[in-house]
């Protein structure tokens, strides 16, 4: 089922494609608390789509719905033109959706290379016995997957730490390794949960550059949560704004920046 809204051109002249993911009337409850209240928005092929809002707005809950950690009580999730039934996270990953986490989720005792290799698990088809023997198909898979990982290591400029245990790395490099692991899955849609959190200015500049390069060179569609409004306005093609589980804004960065309800939410104006 194709979306009927025509593709559009961004302010910098880039063409954004058809709808890749469509969230329709999503409502998510935890007991009597509604974390998400009847929110609809789409993510288009090739764009960088930001999800922003004050703390407690429901942003991470929305990302968890997209990635299959939560199944909403109401609403529909459409991906690549088909309605998605309730799924587990590993099933969503097999569809071509990968993510990073707000709190780094890496294996500290494993090397950078081995951590990134875990991102290839959805591409490994040979069974346990074949992998133990390591002949034929299992060997070919290992070589192919290793080649993909090595390209990502070069792309993210982390060759010098490829054999270093992750637990020894500074925070900014750990964030880059987590991005590398997500990219190793070769996702159609990449979800980034606060990729700049806790970084200094130089680290933010590096991460911003890599996000733009991933989008440009790999053609990966990206949805990200970020609190740094300078980063959001510089990186994003479109922005959806949440506040107390509601959608209060949706549009280009300039449209969102001039939305009075968004301004009020960020300035802490009292709600009626």
C-alpha positions in Angstrom: 0.0 0.0 0.0 1.7 3.2 -1.2 1.3 6.5 0.6 -0.6 9.0 -1.5 1.4 12.1 -0.3 4.0 13.0 -2.9 7.7 13.0 -2.0 9.1 16.4 -1.1 12.4 18.2 -1.4 14.2 19.4 1.7 15.6 22.9 2.2 19.1 21.7 1.0 17.6 20.2 -2.2 17.5 16.5 -1.1 14.6 14.4 -2.3 12.8 12.5 0.4 11.0 9.4 -0.7 7.8 7.4 0.1 6.6 6.5 3.5 8.8 3.8 5.1 7.1 3.6 8.5 3.7 4.9 9.4 2.6 5.2 13.0 -1.2 5.5 13.1 -3.1 6.5 16.2 -0.6 4.9 18.6 -1.7 4.7 22.2 0.5 3.1 24.9 -0.6 2.6 28.5 1.1 1.3 31.6 -1.6 0.5 34.0 -3.7 3.7 34.1 -1.0 5.9 32.8 -1.0 6.8 29.1 2.6 7.2 28.0 1.5 7.8 24.4 -1.8 9.3 23.5 -3.2 8.7 20.0 -0.1 9.9 18.0 0.3 9.6 14.3 3.3 10.4 12.2 5.4 8.9 9.4 9.1 8.3 8.6 10.0 8.6 4.9 12.8 6.8 3.0 16.1 8.5 3.1 15.3 11.2 5.7 16.6 12.0 9.1 13.5 12.3 11.3 13.9 13.7 14.8 11.6 12.9 17.8 11.9 15.6 20.4 10.2 16.8 23.6 10.8 17.5 27.3 11.8 14.8 29.7 8.8 12.4 30.2 7.2 13.3 26.9 7.1 9.7 25.8 9.9 9.8 23.2 11.7 6.6 24.3 8.4 4.8 24.7 7.7 5.6 21.0 11.1 4.3 20.0 10.4 1.2 21.9 7.1 0.7 20.0 8.9 1.1 16.7 11.5 -1.4 17.7 9.1 -4.0 19.2 10.0 -3.7 22.9 6.4 -2.4 23.5 3.2 -3.3 21.7 0.7 -0.5 21.8 -2.9 -1.1 23.1 -4.4 1.0 20.3 -3.2 2.1 16.8 -1.4 0.5 13.9 2.3 0.3 12.9 2.9 0.1 9.1 6.3 -0.8 7.7 7.2 -0.8 4.1 3.6 -0.7 3.0 2.3 -3.5 5.2 0.5 -3.5 8.6 2.8 -5.0 11.2 1.4 -7.5 13.7 2.6 -7.6 17.3 6.3 -8.6 17.1 9.2 -9.4 19.4 12.4 -7.2 19.0 14.3 -9.9 17.2 11.5 -10.2 14.6 11.6 -6.4 14.1 15.4 -6.5 13.7 14.9 -9.1 11.0 12.6 -6.7 9.2 15.5 -4.3 8.8 15.2 -2.0 11.9 18.3 -1.5 14.2 18.8 0.8 17.2 21.2 2.2 19.7 20.2 2.8 23.3 20.1 5.8 25.6 22.3 3.9 28.1 25.2 2.1 26.3 24.4 -1.6 25.9 27.7 -3.2 24.8 29.7 -6.2 26.1 32.6 -4.6 28.1 34.8 -7.7 28.1 34.7 -8.2 24.4 36.8 -6.4 21.8 35.4 -3.6 19.6 35.5 -6.0 16.6 33.6 -8.8 18.4 30.9 -6.3 19.7 30.3 -5.1 16.2 30.1 -8.7 14.9 27.2 -9.3 17.1 25.3 -6.9 14.9 25.5 -9.5 12.1 23.5 -12.1 14.0 20.4 -11.6 11.9 22.5 -12.3 8.8 23.9 -15.6 10.0 22.0 -18.6 8.6 24.2 -21.6 9.4 23.4 -23.8 12.4 25.5 -24.4 15.5 27.0 -27.6 14.2 28.1 -26.0 11.0 29.7 -23.1 12.9 31.5 -25.5 15.2 33.0 -27.3 12.2 33.5 -24.0 10.4 33.5 -25.4 6.9 31.5 -24.6 3.8 28.6 -22.3 4.4 29.6 -21.3 7.9 33.1 -20.3 6.8 31.8 -18.3 3.9 29.3 -16.5 6.1 32.1 -15.6 8.6 34.3 -14.2 5.9 31.4 -12.2 4.4 30.2 -10.9 7.7 33.7 -10.0 8.8 34.2 -8.0 5.5 31.0 -5.9 6.3 32.2 -5.2 9.8 35.7 -4.2 8.6 34.1 -1.7 6.2 32.1 -0.1 9.0 35.2 0.1 11.2 37.0 2.0 8.5 33.9 4.2 7.9 33.7 5.2 11.5 37.4 5.7 11.8 37.9 3.2 14.7 40.6 1.0 13.2 43.1 1.8 16.0 40.8 0.4 18.7 39.4 -2.6 16.8 41.0 -5.1 19.2 40.6 -3.1 22.4 38.1 -4.4 25.0 35.1 -2.0 25.0 35.3 -1.6 28.8 38.6 0.3 28.4 37.2 2.9 26.0 36.2 6.4 26.8 32.5 7.2 26.7 32.5 8.9 23.2 34.2 6.0 21.5 31.7 3.6 23.2 28.9 5.5 21.6 30.6 5.2 18.2 31.0 1.4 18.7 27.4 1.1 19.5 26.5 3.0 16.3 28.9 0.6 14.4 27.1 -2.5 15.8 23.7 -1.1 14.7 25.1 -0.4 11.2 26.4 -3.9 11.0 22.8 -5.1 10.7 22.5 -3.1 7.5 19.2 -1.6 8.6 16.6 0.0 6.4 15.7 2.1 9.4 18.2 3.1 12.1 16.9 4.3 15.5 19.2 6.4 17.6 18.2 7.1 21.2 20.0 10.2 22.4 23.2 9.5 20.4 24.9 12.8 21.7 24.0 12.3 25.4 26.9 12.9 27.7 29.3 14.0 24.9 31.5 17.1 24.8 31.4 19.5 21.9 34.1 17.8 19.8 32.4 14.3 20.3 29.1 15.8 19.3 30.6 17.2 16.1 32.1 13.8 15.2 28.9 12.0 15.9 26.9 14.5 13.9 29.2 14.1 10.9 28.9 10.3 11.1 25.1 10.4 11.2 25.0 12.6 8.2 27.5 10.4 6.4 25.5 7.2 7.2 22.3 8.9 5.8 24.1 10.2 2.7 26.5 7.4 1.8 24.5 4.3 2.9 21.1 5.9 2.2 19.9 4.8 5.6 16.7 6.2 7.0 17.3 7.6 10.5 14.9 8.4 13.4 16.6 9.9 16.4 15.8 11.2 19.8 18.0 14.1 20.9 17.8 16.9 23.5 20.4 19.2 21.9 18.2 21.5 19.8 21.2 22.8 17.8 22.0 19.3 16.7 18.3 18.5 15.9 17.9 21.7 13.8 21.1 21.0 11.9 20.6 17.3 11.2 16.9 16.8 10.7 14.8 16.9 7.6 11.6 16.8 9.7 10.8 16.9 13.4 7.9 15.5 15.5 7.4 17.0 18.9 5.9 15.2 21.9 4.8 16.6 25.3 3.1 14.5 28.0 2.5 11.7 25.5 0.8 14.0 23.0 2.0 15.2 19.6 2.2 19.0 19.7 4.2 19.7 16.5 5.3 18.1 13.3 7.1 19.6 10.4 10.4 21.0 9.1 12.9 22.3 11.7 11.9 25.9 10.9 8.2 25.2 11.2 8.7 23.5 14.6 11.0 26.2 15.8 8.2 28.8 15.2 5.4 26.7 16.7 4.0 28.5 19.7 2.9 25.3 21.5 6.4 23.8 21.1 8.0 27.1 22.4 5.7 26.9 25.4 6.5 23.3 26.1 10.3 24.0 26.1 10.0 27.2 28.1 7.9 25.4 30.7 4.8 27.5 30.3 2.0 26.1 32.6 -0.5 23.8 31.0 -4.2 24.4 31.6 
